[in-house]
Amino acid sequence: MLAKQLSIFLENKSGRLTEVPEVLGKSGVNLTAMSIADNSDFGILRCIVSDPDKAYQLLKDEGFTVKVTDVIGMTVPNTPGSLTVILKHLSDNGVFIK
């Protein structure tokens, strides 16, 4: 599946994470998947949403720093070694994963 991923810079302070789904939800944008990488000062929320262009503009309008990147999503069987098979196939064919 091809998708657009939003990367949102968030200050590491109470309530800041809550603001993102609040802004999106009020405008009918569904948050499908998310992950967070953080340190003591800030975090990067990476997410897939139902309408990335609308979400990007909404978040920018609310003062968030947002970046959009193209990503590929895959369904991987929930069995030991499944991810290895897929990653090996990609690397054997010269696909670089960031």
C-alpha positions as CSV (number, residue, x, y, z in Angstrom):
1,M,0.0,0.0,0.0
2,L,1.3,3.4,-0.9
3,A,0.6,6.1,1.6
4,K,1.6,9.6,2.8
5,Q,3.1,9.8,6.3
6,L,2.9,12.9,8.4
7,S,5.9,13.6,10.7
8,I,4.9,16.1,13.3
9,F,7.3,17.8,15.7
10,L,6.0,17.9,19.2
11,E,7.4,19.7,22.3
12,N,7.8,17.2,25.2
13,K,5.1,18.8,27.4
14,S,1.9,17.6,29.0
15,G,-1.1,17.7,26.6
16,R,0.8,18.4,23.4
17,L,0.3,14.9,22.0
18,T,-3.5,15.2,22.7
19,E,-3.7,18.2,20.5
20,V,-3.0,16.3,17.2
21,P,-5.9,13.8,17.3
22,E,-8.1,16.6,18.7
23,V,-7.4,18.9,15.7
24,L,-7.8,16.0,13.2
25,G,-10.9,14.5,14.8
26,K,-12.8,17.9,14.9
27,S,-12.3,18.0,11.1
28,G,-13.2,14.4,10.3
29,V,-9.7,13.2,9.6
30,N,-9.2,9.6,10.9
31,L,-5.8,8.7,12.5
32,T,-5.1,5.2,11.2
33,A,-1.6,4.5,12.5
34,M,1.0,6.3,14.6
35,S,4.4,5.9,16.2
36,I,6.4,8.2,18.4
37,A,10.1,8.7,18.7
38,D,11.1,11.0,21.6
39,N,13.9,12.4,23.8
40,S,13.7,14.6,26.8
41,D,13.0,17.8,24.9
42,F,10.8,16.8,21.9
43,G,9.2,14.0,20.0
44,I,8.3,13.2,16.4
45,L,4.9,11.8,15.9
46,R,4.7,9.8,12.6
47,C,1.2,8.9,11.5
48,I,-1.0,7.7,8.6
49,V,-4.3,9.5,8.3
50,S,-7.4,9.3,6.1
51,D,-6.8,12.6,4.3
52,P,-3.1,13.6,4.5
53,D,-3.4,16.9,2.5
54,K,-6.2,18.1,4.7
55,A,-4.4,17.0,7.9
56,Y,-1.2,18.7,6.8
57,Q,-3.0,22.0,6.3
58,L,-5.0,21.7,9.5
59,L,-1.9,21.1,11.6
60,K,0.1,23.8,9.9
61,D,-2.7,26.3,10.5
62,E,-2.6,25.3,14.2
63,G,1.2,26.0,14.4
64,F,2.6,22.5,14.2
65,T,5.8,21.8,12.2
66,V,4.7,19.0,9.8
67,K,6.5,17.1,7.0
68,V,4.8,14.7,4.5
69,T,6.7,11.8,3.0
70,D,5.7,8.9,0.8
71,V,5.8,5.5,2.5
72,I,4.9,1.9,1.6
73,G,2.8,-0.1,4.1
74,M,2.8,-3.9,4.1
75,T,0.8,-6.6,5.9
76,V,3.1,-9.1,7.4
77,P,1.9,-12.5,8.7
78,N,2.1,-12.8,12.5
79,T,4.5,-15.8,12.4
80,P,8.2,-16.0,13.4
81,G,10.5,-15.1,10.5
82,S,7.9,-13.4,8.3
83,L,9.4,-10.0,8.5
84,T,12.9,-11.4,7.7
85,V,11.6,-13.0,4.5
86,I,10.1,-9.7,3.3
87,L,13.1,-7.6,4.3
88,K,15.5,-10.0,2.6
89,H,13.5,-9.9,-0.6
90,L,13.6,-6.1,-0.5
91,S,17.3,-5.8,0.2
92,D,18.1,-8.5,-2.4
93,N,16.4,-6.3,-4.9
94,G,18.2,-3.1,-3.9
95,V,15.4,-1.5,-2.0
96,F,16.9,0.8,0.7
97,I,14.8,1.3,3.9
98,K,15.2,4.5,5.8
